[in-house]
Amino acid sequence: MSRFANTFARCKAENRAAFIPFIMGGEPSLEACANLLDALPAAGADIIELGIPFSDPMADGPTIEAAGLRALEAGATLEKILKLVGQFRAKHATPLVLMGYLNPIYIYGYETFARAAAAAGVDGMIIVDLPPEEAPELEPILTKHGISLIRLIAPTSVPERLPLLTNGAQGYLYYIAMTGITGAENQAPTQRIAEHLAAIRQHTDLPISVGFGIKTPGDVAALASYADGVVVGSAIVRHIQESKADPAQLAECVRALAAGCGR
């Protein structure tokens, strides 16, 4: 079984959703980010999303966009992010997903990147601007190296595009709780999300995580009954900046959010 399958099976046996925090790779520095990553598993992170900083992050709200720009200014590159993953993997078995945009991977070279990512210990990729119609150029290369391409499902994709999005999907699915950018201020509509998750499950047996607009333990708890995993990004990135990247304070924040995953 993959690390994803093992993790979701364990969480199901414990009658809870998986908690999935997002942090930006290389922010505020590569060394500080390594320390933050190290703090996450013991604090309750079941799967970790690590952002690949990019200069034109079209789906990111101001919090994550600013974090990515700070990481770039601090010298983060895709190659250095993979080194961070390798350092993490030497200590932890927690599944790790890289999340970002296609351009840096395209420039790196698909085969070269997939080989390096697999060697570092990457389990999955979320590529925000790669629709399924264009994924065949990259997805088989990732699959060959044991890396799952995690597919995004937007509210506007239900129900028309579900067969396309779920057919051949790997790892788990990522349902976007609302249209718009990450960190949006409006609250995700729980009833609509529950209905959409039920519709998606008619097409797949894969676990489904929910992200975008989820900020508090209460938000996490509201979705944990319906989702297999709950993602929090902007709220954690904001906390990292406000706490000056203190690993102990990050652990406290993540522990409180993860507590909402119980059912």
Protein Blocks (a to p, Z undefined) as FASTA:
>chain_A
ZZklmmmmmmmmnopacddddddehiabfklmmmmmmmmmmnopabdcdddddfblfkbc
fklmmmmmmmmmnopafklmmmmmmmmmmmpccdcdddddfklmmmnopklmmmmmmmno
pabdcdfklcfklmmmmmmmmmmnopacdddddfklpcklmmmmmgopahiacddfbgcd
ehiabdcdfklmmmmmmmmmmmocbdcddeehiabfklmmmmmmmmmbdcdfklmmmmmm
mnoopaklmmmmmmmmmmmmpZZ
